[in-house]
Amino acid sequence: MFDRGIPRPEIEVGVRTSLASVEDLLRRATVRSRDNDSVVASATELIAEDLLALSGRDPAAHGDPWYCYHSSSSFAAVAAHRVAHALLGLRSGVEEPGRRDRLIACAARRISEDAKVRTGVEIHPAACIGRRIVVDHGWGTVIGEHTRIGDDCYFLQNVVLGSRNIGRQCAQGKRRHPTVGDRVVIAGDVYVFGAVTIGDDCFLEAGARITEDVPGGTRVRVVAKLQLTEHTSTPRSVAVLSP
């Protein structure tokens, strides 16, 4: 699958560089070299698929994976998430995490936080994202801890998949964030809040606000907005904006 210009060796180096940035935590967690190798292998495979999806679906990419890998900060955020999420897979999975699990979780979170600073995209390491995700433009996008996203989805900028419980603890094990199906397209400035489900093949147009389930195959549009224009020397004007 790498005969179309996907720079697999460079992807592997990038994954190892991400792991090296948290080497202090991984060493304290006694993560073995073979565990590191498993993270590199799984993350590299997913990143390569994501890169092929971005270069094939974004018109500005002109079908060039190498260009996307070396220039797209939004893609860098996705790649960082693949590494962070793979790291979390090294935890023991017990309900009460011990020292090793906490160190691994800290390492994964540090990778995601560094990516947020560099790219403007925040993806919690525990978010489960399917194959061939595209985050285009990306800035302001937030994907919460319990979010589940299917395969072949495409997101634009300022997409928030968040919780409705701000500043409050939920019951242990209760889902707080959305589930998004396969082949879902989410345009810019779309907020989806709570443990709602967006079905397969949905299209959420720009500016949508979602707080309830959306059946598969649905297109959600914002039909009109009011724009108020005020100035001290003129009467207020009201315009209806239709997308």
Buried (B, 14 or more C-beta within 10 A) or exposed (E): EEEEBBBBEEBBEBBBEBBEBBEEBBEBBEBEEEBBEBBBEBBBBBBBBBBBBBBBBBEEBEBEBBBBBEEBBBBBBBBBBBBBBBBBEBBEEEEEBEEBBEBBBBBBBBBBBBBBEEBBBBBBBBBEBBBBBBBBBBBBBBBBBBBBBBBBBBBBBBBBBBBEEEEEEEEEEEBBBBBBBBBBBBBBBBBBBBBBBBBBBBBBBBBBEBEEBBEBEBEBBBEEEEEEEEEEEEEEEEEEEEE
